[in-house]
């Protein structure tokens, strides 16, 4: 009697099916879309930090006054030498927002966050730096919030 070597078609299909289920589970567990959002959120946090440092340096050289919104939009941080290039938000993120109070003594910079850990269900996340607090942090809102306004 001759011995047959190899697998039957059914055995191969069962193994392929099991591997497909395992692969789908791993992809769902890793959640690559959220990992990309986390990487983009890290860029937002870094960029807002760079802008905040430049704003503090600008204020230190200008009697403690932060630039007006118009000056900021016109690129005063580049022309004053505080930044060589203005950081830009990741693709599909809202542009960084800057606001200053009427006396130009408090500046705020915000950037949009999208990773699950930085947002609420159905809401938004914002990375906010406030010169009056001297710190930055995550602000989670239940609905769309206006960038440029820290809590």
C-alpha positions in Angstrom: 0.0 0.0 0.0 1.2 3.4 -0.9 1.4 6.1 1.7 0.2 9.6 0.8 2.1 12.7 1.9 0.5 16.1 2.3 -2.7 17.8 3.5 -6.2 17.6 2.1 -7.9 20.7 0.8 -10.2 20.8 3.8 -7.3 20.7 6.2 -5.7 23.6 4.4 -8.9 25.7 4.3 -9.4 25.1 8.0 -5.9 26.3 8.8 -6.2 29.4 6.6 -9.6 30.2 8.2 -8.1 29.9 11.7 -5.1 32.1 10.7 -7.5 34.7 9.2 -9.5 34.9 12.5 -6.3 35.3 14.5 -5.1 38.0 12.2 -8.4 39.9 12.3 -8.3 39.7 16.1 -4.7 41.1 16.2 -5.6 44.0 13.9 -8.6 44.9 16.0 -6.5 44.7 19.2 -3.8 46.9 17.8 -6.2 49.5 16.3 -3.8 51.0 13.7 -6.1 54.0 13.1 -5.9 55.0 16.8 -2.1 54.4 16.8 -1.8 56.8 13.9 -4.0 59.3 15.8 -1.7 58.9 18.9 1.3 59.7 16.8 -0.4 62.7 15.3 -1.5 63.8 18.8 2.2 63.6 20.0 3.1 65.9 17.1 0.3 68.4 18.1 1.6 68.4 21.7 5.2 69.0 20.5 4.2 71.7 18.1 2.1 73.5 20.7 5.0 73.3 23.0 7.4 74.9 20.4 4.9 77.7 19.8 4.5 78.2 23.5 8.2 78.5 24.1 8.5 81.0 21.2 5.6 83.0 22.6 7.2 83.1 26.0 10.5 84.3 24.5 8.7 86.9 22.5 6.9 88.2 25.6 10.1 88.3 27.6 11.6 90.6 24.9 8.5 92.8 24.6 7.8 93.9 28.2 5.7 90.8 29.0 3.3 91.4 26.1 2.2 88.6 23.8 1.7 89.3 20.1 -1.8 90.3 19.0 -3.8 87.7 17.0 -3.1 89.7 13.8 0.7 89.8 14.5 0.6 86.1 15.2 -1.2 85.3 12.0 1.2 87.6 10.1 4.1 85.4 11.3 5.7 87.6 14.0 7.3 84.6 15.7 9.2 83.9 12.5 10.2 87.5 11.7 11.3 88.1 15.3 13.5 85.0 15.1 11.7 83.0 17.7 10.8 80.2 15.2 12.6 79.4 11.9 9.4 77.7 10.6 5.9 77.8 12.0 4.8 74.2 13.0 1.8 73.0 11.0 -0.9 70.6 12.2 -1.1 67.0 10.9 -3.2 66.2 7.9 -7.0 66.3 8.6 -6.5 68.2 11.9 -7.8 71.6 12.6 -5.2 74.4 12.4 -3.5 75.5 15.6 -5.3 78.4 17.2 -3.9 81.3 19.1 -5.7 83.8 21.3 -4.6 86.6 23.5 -6.4 88.7 26.1 -7.1 92.4 25.5 -4.1 93.5 27.5 -1.8 91.1 25.7 -0.7 89.6 29.0 -2.1 86.1 28.5 -1.6 84.0 25.5 -3.1 80.6 24.7 -2.4 78.1 22.0 -4.6 75.1 21.2 -4.4 72.1 18.9 -6.9 69.4 18.1 -6.4 65.8 19.4 -8.0 62.7 17.9 -6.7 59.7 19.8 -9.2 57.8 21.8 -7.4 58.4 25.1 -7.5 62.2 24.5 -11.2 62.4 23.6 -14.6 61.7 25.0 -17.1 59.4 23.3 -18.5 61.6 20.5 -16.6 64.6 21.7 -13.3 66.2 20.9 -9.9 66.6 22.6 -7.8 69.7 22.7 -4.2 70.2 23.7 -4.1 73.6 25.4 -1.3 75.8 26.6 -2.1 78.8 28.7 0.5 81.4 29.7 -1.3 82.3 32.8 -1.0 78.7 34.1 2.4 78.1 32.5 1.4 74.6 31.6 -0.3 72.6 28.9 -2.8 69.8 29.2 -5.6 67.8 27.6 -9.1 69.3 27.6 -11.8 66.9 26.7 -15.2 68.2 25.7 -18.5 66.4 25.1 -19.1 68.4 22.0 -17.2 70.5 19.5 -15.2 73.2 21.3 -13.7 76.3 19.9 -9.9 76.1 19.5 -8.1 78.9 21.1 -10.2 78.7 24.3 -8.6 76.8 27.2 -10.8 75.7 30.1 
